[in-house]
């Protein structure tokens, strides 16, 4: 019987699971050596990794919602796997009907740390049923040193990848103010890009960076953008945060 779901397994469970697998199912294994965030600090336990696939040997990156930028590419696993500053050895099984053929695998590290407390994100379920971080993702990059490989059954290699990527490969996904204009007495129009569609965002503002207050002004992102109208002529600093 073919396994329709994706199953995460530890290395210890690998051989038992392989013995039970459909002969055509694909077993994918991956791990990293050591990972750091863009700020140079070690990755925290419970941080999220994405196992990605591309047919042409180059993965074009992740959107804000952790889907691939190129719709022809795939994100096979998105999970909070980090332990001891790295992604430990992980093996999972993919139904042969859903597994990609050929190509290369890429291991991406996400930064889901809360900007206030620094804790990594818990998980939630997206509308399409994917397991995703509950927090807005701060950035993503290929892991600094990783290996990933796939095999049919127990031993026939179909794709293998390894990589070493500099820390400056991070892709920032924080909301960014792209437009700022006065539209009336004490009224400011703020245009923001780099947002995750469907999330609600609010404006924080204040007279200085140490005295920022969240306003009641709220907008939901569409096409990665949102517009806010703020009535406060005394505010000198503005930022946008997801609820």
N, C-alpha and C positions, 0 to 999 in steps of 0.2 A: 504494500500500500504506500502510495506516495505521501510525503509529509507536506501539508499545505502551508504550514506556518513556519516562520523563521525561529529557530531554537538556539539560544545562547548556551554554550557549554564551557566548562573549565577544561584545562588540559587533561586533568585526571579522567574526565568523562569521555574523552575523545574516542578511544578505541571501542568502547561499548556502544556509543552512538553510531559510529561508523559501521559496525557490524549489523545494526538494525536498519541502516539506511537503504532506501531504494537504490539499486545499482546505478541509476542515471542521475540521482540527486547530486548536487555540487556541495562539497565541503570547503568552506573558506576559513583560513586562519590568518590572524594578523596580530601584531604587537609593535610597541615602540621601545626605544632604549631609554630616553630621558627627554622630558618636555618642559618648556618654559612658556609663560605668557609673553605678550609683546612688551611688558614692562620689565622682563628679565627675571621674574620670580618663578619658583617652581610650581608646576601645575598642582592644584589641590585635589585631595582624594574626593572622588565622586564627580569630578568634572566630566563633561561630555565629549565623546569622540564620534566621528562619522566615518564609516567605511564607504568610499565612493568608487565609482567605476566609469571608465570612459573607453570608447572603442578606438580612439585615435592616439592613445598614449599621452594625452594632456587633458587634465581635468580643469574646467573653466571656473570653478569656484561655486560658492553657495549663496543663494538669496537670503534675505532677512528671515524667511520662514524655514530655513534649512533645507529647501529644495534646491536641486542643481540649477545653476544659471542656464546651462544648455539643456533643454528638455530631452535631448537624446541621450544624456548621461543619467546615471542612477546614484541614489543614496540607498545602500542596502541595509545599513544599520545606523541608528542614531541612539546612543545609550550612554549613561553615566558610568564609565568604566575605569576612570583613573584611580590608581592605587600606587602609593610610594613614588610619586613623581613621574609616572609613566602609564601606558596602557599595557596591562599584563597580557600574556598569551591567551587569545580567545579563538575558539572554533565555533562555527555555526553551520547549520545545514539549510540549504535553499532548495525548494522544489525545482526539479529539472525544468518544469514548464515556465518558471519565472526567472531562472538564473541567466545572466548575460553570457554571451559566447565570445571567447577571445578577449581582446582588449587588455586593459591594465587596471589594477586597483590602487587606490590612494587613501591614506589615512589622514583625516583632518581633525585637528584639535579645536574645540570651541572655547570661548571665554564667556561663561555664563555668570560670573561673579556679580553679586549685588553691589552696587556702587557705594552703599552706605555701610553695610556690615561685612562685605567681602565673602559671604557664603555663596557656594555654587548653587545652581538652580535645582529645585525639585522638578518633577516631571508632570506633564499634563497630556491630554489626548487632543490632537487637532481634529478639526471637523472631518477630515478625510480618514481619521482613524489612526494616524501616525502618532507614535510616542515621541514627544518633543519637550524641550525645556520650557518650564512655566515662565521664566524670566525672559526679557528681551535679551538676545545674544549680543554681547559687546564686540565680538570679532571672531574670525576664523582663519586658520592657516593650516597648510600641510604640516604634519608633525615633523619635528626637526630630523629625526632618524627613525625610519619605520621599515617593516617588512610586511608583505601581504601576499598570499598565494591561494590558489584554488585548485581543487582536484575533483575528478569524477570518481565516485566510489571511494576507494582508500588510497589510490596511488597514481592516478593518471593526471599529470599536470596539464591544465588548460590555460593558465595565466599566472604570471608571477611579477611582483613589483617590489622595488625598494627605492628609498629616496632619502636625501639629505637636503634640508631646506633651511635657509637663513631665517632668523627671527623677524626680519623686515618684510617677510611675506604675508604678514597679517593683513586681513581685510577688515577695516573698521566698519561697523554697521550702526554706530550711534546716530540718532537723529541730528540733523545739521540745519541751522537756520540759514536759508538761502536768500530770503527777502525781508527787508525791514523798512517800513515807510510810515510817515505820518499821514493820516487820512482825515483828520479833523481835530478839533480842540481836545487835547489830552487823549487822543485815540491813536493806537498804533496797530498796523497790520503786519503780522509776522507770518512768513511763508517758510515751511519746514519740509525738507526732503530726507530720504534715507530712513523711512519709517516702515514698520511692518503692517501690511494691510489688515484691517479689521480690529486693530487694537485701539483703545482709547488713550489719548494723550492729553496732558495738562501743561500749562505754562507755570514755571516758577520765576519770580522776579523779586528784585529788591534793590536797595540803595547801594549795597556792596555784596561781595561774594559770600561773606559770613552772615548775611542777614537776608536769606532768600525765603520767600513765602509762596506756597503753592496756591494758585488762584482757582476760582470756580470755572474758569474758561476751559472748555473741553472740546476736542475735535477727534473724529475718527479718521484714520488714514485711508486714503484711496489712491491707488496707483503709486504708493510709496510717498505721498505728499499730503499735507494738511495746511490749512490757513486758520490763524487765530486773530481775533480782534481784542485788544487789551485796553482798558480804560484806566491808565495810571501814568500821569505825566512825571511823577517823582521817581519812578523806577529807572535805574541806570544799567542793570544787568538782567539778562533774560536767559532762560534755558528751557528745554522741553523734556518732560519725563513721561514714561509710560505708566499707566495705572496698574 
